[in-house]
Amino acid sequence: MSSLSSVAYETEGTTVHTAVKVLSGMFVIVLLLTDTAALAAENEGLSVDFTGSWELDYQQSEQPNAKIRWLYTQARLKAERELQRSRNSRDYHIDPRVGNPQTIIGLGRLAEKIAAATVFNIKQDQNHIVIKRNDDFALICDFNLGELTESSFGKESCRWRKNRLSFLIVLPDGLIVRHLFSITPGQRQLNVATTVRISGGDYSFTLNRAYTPFAQNESMYDCKYTIANQTTCSLVRRNN
Amino acid sequence: MRMPRAGLIPVLLLLVSCAAVFRQAPVTEIDSPEFNQVELDYAPDSPSDLSGLNVSLEVFASTLEVSSPIYSSATRTRSVETRYLPYVLKRTLDRSRYWGAVRVLPKPDPSAELHISGTIASSNGAELGLSIRVADATGQVWIDKTYHEIATDLDYGADPNYLDDPFQNLFNQIANDISSQLQLVSAKEHRRILDTAMLRYAVALSPESFSEYLAHDRTGALNLLSLPAKEDPLFNRVEKIRQSEYLFADAVDAHYENLFRQLGPTYAWWRHYSYELIVGNEKLEQIDATRGATRGSWYAMERIYKTYKESKMNEDALRELALSFDNETRPIVTNIAGKVIELSGTLDMQYDEWRRIMREIYREETAF
């Protein structure tokens, strides 16, 4: 795994113990509530500006396969240890239904697909941010709203967590996705930690990806989309 | 929300009616009858004296109130729907051949012979709820109902076509209800609606000259007290200006037609994905573990995310299209009484400006 100087580097919440399976359903609610209401006064994030065009820095980003392999090995070792402990102790019991390390592979593959965007175009002002991602939908946040929005698809929320901006998506079947955006001082690097977990599951998987700024106007073409003319591009004149 | 299975019931429609009987105050009646296909009623081939009322369809409102339209994905789509769905109803009313010109307008029309307003109560691809109010120029309420339809698999093809609306039964039902009310209107009442509409327009232009001809009764309905003389020059002038008003309304209506055609394909896909996500998730619960996509499987999870992503991307496209549409509202240029008038800005702004100019022209030409 490559090293990250990221301020948003996220680690996996591996085993969430299963005796609290009932509580796990409440986890989503608690997560959503804390993710929306708790830090309404936390305005320090507003001083952070993500505006600009960003492209994926492969070298600084985690490689999904390597991370899956590493986490899977760790989980297997832990499972083995627990199994061994249960054999040695009458009182120690493992619920066989949970803690399957195979889950990590599934979560990892899903995280890889969810965090596939390689280019971001971000516009931010006092009230909201629009993060356009290539081949993906835009992440949009109204900083003043501070509420969950519930749609037919599930629930969505966004909020500042200190200087990091968090987007939370809760989908049917307990699929939870969180994107955590942060930026290094001097705006040299944008870091996005994408975490995928299943409500009530034992594992989560976080993929940390780093993006560096690029000037979009360096393109020879200036393209505009209009209904009447669809996409039209014109050559950019440069004064040398 | 549990969906009906398409294999068991070919087309299941749920129409919740809050009915108003013609000439009576609207009565709310929640009822859940099941309907099969609703066929549109067409006007008989022989022209009737009672047909031909002009219909003004105001852009729909929405019950969903979110302070920031940029954030809520539902609101973003809803802003398109408030303009798109009235046009679907307009097309249905046109097809029924019961009406004169049916026009979609951004604001209430003071000269409407029949005015239709609506509120979107629910819309997510799987169900559509519309509260519809129809009133004639005299203020009589013809219909005040909430229509509700639940879509099935049969309403969605593999490649959704916006010209074949999955909720067409609902629009047919609305059109049929309105035309049924028309059958109850006597020739005398029909004449009174036309005259009242004309005078309402005159009052909007010049209240000081025409207010005396109309009065509200205790129920709030407008009573036509008398009519101006046929040779009244002021009234003749109003009639001419009203003809120009129709030209303007046609230009505005053309704008909504353009919106319908441009946004229709994207909106159809958005509905399709939304339906797939809502209904697909319910079906997933019923799939046996041995038959593939079990609830909680990775395949199922991936499918859910993929559908979510596609529907969100469609929302993005809808938002961009709607924004472009507002920005690209073309100036309307028209010639009235020898004056060339150009209106620019958003449609709402153009509409307000138009009204102001009409009053101005009237005052200039009738000033002593």
Boltz contact constraints between the chains, C-beta under 6 A:
constraints:
  - contact:
      token1: [A, 106]
      token2: [B, 298]
      max_distance: 6.0
  - contact:
      token1: [A, 128]
      token2: [B, 70]
      max_distance: 6.0
  - contact:
      token1: [A, 137]
      token2: [B, 312]
      max_distance: 6.0
  - contact:
      token1: [A, 137]
      token2: [B, 313]
      max_distance: 6.0
  - contact:
      token1: [A, 137]
      token2: [B, 316]
      max_distance: 6.0
  - contact:
      token1: [A, 138]
      token2: [B, 316]
      max_distance: 6.0
  - contact:
      token1: [A, 140]
      token2: [B, 71]
      max_distance: 6.0
  - contact:
      token1: [A, 142]
      token2: [B, 68]
      max_distance: 6.0
  - contact:
      token1: [A, 142]
      token2: [B, 71]
      max_distance: 6.0
  - contact:
      token1: [A, 145]
      token2: [B, 68]
      max_distance: 6.0
  - contact:
      token1: [A, 145]
      token2: [B, 71]
      max_distance: 6.0
  - contact:
      token1: [A, 149]
      token2: [B, 72]
      max_distance: 6.0
  - contact:
      token1: [A, 151]
      token2: [B, 73]
      max_distance: 6.0
  - contact:
      token1: [A, 151]
      token2: [B, 74]
      max_distance: 6.0
  - contact:
      token1: [A, 152]
      token2: [B, 124]
      max_distance: 6.0
  - contact:
      token1: [A, 152]
      token2: [B, 274]
      max_distance: 6.0
  - contact:
      token1: [A, 152]
      token2: [B, 278]
      max_distance: 6.0
  - contact:
      token1: [A, 153]
      token2: [B, 277]
      max_distance: 6.0
  - contact:
      token1: [A, 153]
      token2: [B, 308]
      max_distance: 6.0
  - contact:
      token1: [A, 171]
      token2: [B, 304]
      max_distance: 6.0
  - contact:
      token1: [A, 171]
      token2: [B, 308]
      max_distance: 6.0
  - contact:
      token1: [A, 172]
      token2: [B, 281]
      max_distance: 6.0
  - contact:
      token1: [A, 172]
      token2: [B, 304]
      max_distance: 6.0
  - contact:
      token1: [A, 173]
      token2: [B, 304]
      max_distance: 6.0
  - contact:
      token1: [A, 175]
      token2: [B, 301]
      max_distance: 6.0
  - contact:
      token1: [A, 175]
      token2: [B, 304]
      max_distance: 6.0
  - contact:
      token1: [A, 226]
      token2: [B, 324]
      max_distance: 6.0
  - contact:
      token1: [A, 227]
      token2: [B, 262]
      max_distance: 6.0
  - contact:
      token1: [A, 227]
      token2: [B, 324]
      max_distance: 6.0
  - contact:
      token1: [A, 227]
      token2: [B, 328]
      max_distance: 6.0
